[in-house]
């Protein structure tokens, strides 16, 4: 059996295309064939744009041949999480309320990939409006984990991570509000980066928690992630939280050297609730970095137990106001029969939103209501500031923080939804990063007894992506990429 083009990294495939060893069309067709062969088992996609992708492949090939496209991602097939607007292509947020929404514009980050010559093959499944940690709250059915289809891929970017792990595309974009890139990357044995808040434009990303959301790359390895992040990073006037950055040559950090790097391990991250196999694998990874010359020590981060309540108060408050725009008037789902405007709003929203989204809108509306605003929302904002300060203190001593990406490996399908609170608690290691606006990377560091992947998380100070990319790259040199069982199918 010859090597599949989809088993290459995005950068490797880009090199082959540039060297004229393969055509863009051949790469895109191989991705589409893989989707056809595997979708029944994984269900990573909500929409596959076969016609659009093949037409785009011809355009990109012509631009490569003319010497207009010379970047590392030119001609490489990509999948986009279905909460990023794509002009002329269905964008549902995996919700019934947007079942027929075709945007008239493209999200800035997606546009950047198109400018780099990447070819979009489709939109990936996700938790409805990015609310969930398993990709089981999607209105279009659950995505399954390519390592074991009885298990969840994680969420909310589960479709993107599963598509990369199943090798249905070369790389994907996800979004991360409280761990939604890093946790499914951990569960699916792939690499994902959540950049510093403001690094990648949120224009065209359908908002969940505007002060927390960031778009980032999901790929097979650190080199791909750094390359993709470099392509999608931009200052954008259309996003009021976008940051002008000088140091965005992330690929320059792909250096195998951690000598003298100071790495802090929060004791709070290794207490109860952490699966022993995950703990062992993550600490073994810390040991590897230490053997390569990093200085690794434990410290008290503090405030960890307040992160989850603060996060859910803030995220749900923002969601309740962001999701008010889905009312059945301008676009999306409208109920069939109604009496008057108020009834139309109520029925459209009741029928259009799923239970997890309703739960969060209700929680958010509650914490913003007049009697409770000070007691909950303002208090959560104060806790957010304290958490940021705890990280500032840590980064005065350490170059980065090392810990697990998730407390367990991927749970079985159907286990998490019965107990939403335990699903919320699964975000313990990822949430603080969003509250403090920090960059984080998750990369594979082992598997448990069932053969499910375990992810290592490295957290950097604001705008210090290069440090975590360098440490992640150095660690990655010590272990080859493991292809999921389904990717070989």
Order of alpha helices (4+ residues) and beta strands (2+ residues): alpha-alpha-beta-alpha-beta-alpha-beta-beta-beta-alpha-beta-alpha-beta-beta-alpha-beta-alpha-beta-alpha-alpha-alpha-alpha-beta-alpha-alpha-beta-beta-alpha
